[in-house]
Amino acid sequence: MRFRPILALACACALAISLAGTASASDLTRPPAKFLTSSVKTQLAQKGTATVPAEALNTECPGVQNAGVSAGGCIVAPYGCTANFIFTDGSSQYVGTARHCTDRVGQEVTMQLDTTTIGVAGTVAKMTSGEGVPGNDWALIKIDPAVAAKWGVNPAMPVIGGPQGIYTGCDPTPVFHYGHGYGVAVGQGKVEGGLATNLYDDGYGWTGAGAPGDSGSGVLTAPGGPAIGDFTHLIVDTGAYPGSDLAGTRITKILSQFGVSLVNADGSTTGAAATSCGNAPK
């Protein structure tokens, strides 16, 4: 996992880090869940699922979790992160997260499936090159058809609803995200809002708040409304994102790059669309 000097990779895992300096990925990655004991890992390896006490699961995955493989769901391994949206290429279903929440294509990803169950939702199928910039940090996990059949796939995000369509504009816009982050600076499992003022074809930046574990979460321009991208970075220097302290990758780039469509909360789909904002200056 790489990071540019002006950016700290946030497993969006941005908590109380000074905006005056930089931080490494290891400083920002949420530790493995305490309930991932050897016996739980054995259950996952043998059965694909494991039962976890509800209190322990809610501690590591705070907030509301929709049933099944869900948009806005909690990712437990390989890193503690949040899923963003559900996608389809017409034959397979995918759930998204940040590129830095995974290590490689083919890697298994474990998610919360209900209040007491975690399971291997699928494997990483597509990812950006992961060069550590906001406009290049996304991965798609191909959902195991057997998991989808047993547990279901839910394209609706918890609490804030949506997505419904995509935002293709270049003008400043309000943004909202829901993540499973935790920390002392923000509430657990919460809605966060802000104002995006730096919008490019590949990335975008906004002023807001985040916590360890929010990384990868989906960002909307209105509750129940259009998706704009994911949440991946805490900015610790201005650079191409003056006035922004959070950033992510535009969903328009991902739909075009990965050849998939967004599955909206109502089950309809939205395909690729172009933006004309220009790329962030290097």
Secondary structure in CASP SS format (residue, H / E / C, confidence):
PFRMAT SS
TARGET T0000
AUTHOR 0000-0000-0000
METHOD secondary structure of the structure
MODEL  1
M C 1.00
R C 1.00
F C 1.00
R C 1.00
P C 1.00
I C 1.00
L E 1.00
A E 1.00
L E 1.00
A C 1.00
C C 1.00
A C 1.00
C C 1.00
A C 1.00
L C 1.00
A C 1.00
I C 1.00
S C 1.00
L C 1.00
A C 1.00
G C 1.00
T C 1.00
A C 1.00
S C 1.00
A H 1.00
S H 1.00
D H 1.00
L H 1.00
T C 1.00
R C 1.00
P C 1.00
P C 1.00
A C 1.00
K C 1.00
F C 1.00
L C 1.00
T C 1.00
S H 1.00
S H 1.00
V H 1.00
K H 1.00
T H 1.00
Q H 1.00
L H 1.00
A H 1.00
Q H 1.00
K H 1.00
G C 1.00
T E 1.00
A E 1.00
T E 1.00
V C 1.00
P C 1.00
A H 1.00
E H 1.00
A H 1.00
L H 1.00
N H 1.00
T H 1.00
E H 1.00
C C 1.00
P C 1.00
G C 1.00
V C 1.00
Q C 1.00
N C 1.00
A C 1.00
G C 1.00
V E 1.00
S E 1.00
A C 1.00
G C 1.00
G C 1.00
C E 1.00
I E 1.00
V E 1.00
A E 1.00
P C 1.00
Y C 1.00
G C 1.00
C E 1.00
T E 1.00
A C 1.00
N C 1.00
F C 1.00
I E 1.00
F E 1.00
T E 1.00
D C 1.00
G C 1.00
S C 1.00
S C 1.00
Q E 1.00
Y E 1.00
V E 1.00
G E 1.00
T E 1.00
A C 1.00
R H 1.00
H H 1.00
C H 1.00
T C 1.00
D C 1.00
R C 1.00
V C 1.00
G C 1.00
Q C 1.00
E E 1.00
V E 1.00
T E 1.00
M E 1.00
Q E 1.00
L E 1.00
D E 1.00
T C 1.00
T C 1.00
T E 1.00
I E 1.00
G E 1.00
V E 1.00
A E 1.00
G E 1.00
T E 1.00
V E 1.00
A E 1.00
K E 1.00
M E 1.00
T C 1.00
S C 1.00
G C 1.00
E C 1.00
G C 1.00
V C 1.00
P H 1.00
G H 1.00
N H 1.00
D C 1.00
W C 1.00
A E 1.00
L E 1.00
I E 1.00
K E 1.00
I E 1.00
D C 1.00
P H 1.00
A H 1.00
V H 1.00
A H 1.00
A H 1.00
K H 1.00
W H 1.00
G C 1.00
V E 1.00
N E 1.00
P C 1.00
A C 1.00
M C 1.00
P C 1.00
V C 1.00
I C 1.00
G C 1.00
G C 1.00
P C 1.00
Q C 1.00
G C 1.00
I E 1.00
Y C 1.00
T C 1.00
G C 1.00
C C 1.00
D C 1.00
P C 1.00
T E 1.00
P E 1.00
V E 1.00
F E 1.00
H E 1.00
Y E 1.00
G E 1.00
H C 1.00
G C 1.00
Y C 1.00
G C 1.00
V C 1.00
A C 1.00
V C 1.00
G C 1.00
Q C 1.00
G C 1.00
K E 1.00
V E 1.00
E E 1.00
G E 1.00
G E 1.00
L E 1.00
A E 1.00
T E 1.00
N E 1.00
L E 1.00
Y C 1.00
D C 1.00
D C 1.00
G E 1.00
Y E 1.00
G E 1.00
W E 1.00
T E 1.00
G C 1.00
A C 1.00
G C 1.00
A C 1.00
P C 1.00
G C 1.00
D C 1.00
S C 1.00
G C 1.00
S C 1.00
G E 1.00
V E 1.00
L E 1.00
T C 1.00
A C 1.00
P C 1.00
G C 1.00
G C 1.00
P C 1.00
A E 1.00
I E 1.00
G E 1.00
D E 1.00
F C 1.00
T C 1.00
H E 1.00
L E 1.00
I E 1.00
V C 1.00
D C 1.00
T C 1.00
G C 1.00
A C 1.00
Y C 1.00
P C 1.00
G C 1.00
S C 1.00
D C 1.00
L E 1.00
A E 1.00
G E 1.00
T E 1.00
R E 1.00
I H 1.00
T H 1.00
K H 1.00
I H 1.00
L H 1.00
S H 1.00
Q H 1.00
F H 1.00
G C 1.00
V C 1.00
S E 1.00
L E 1.00
V E 1.00
N C 1.00
A C 1.00
D C 1.00
G C 1.00
S C 1.00
T E 1.00
T E 1.00
G C 1.00
A C 1.00
A C 1.00
A C 1.00
T C 1.00
S C 1.00
C C 1.00
G C 1.00
N C 1.00
A C 1.00
P C 1.00
K C 1.00
END
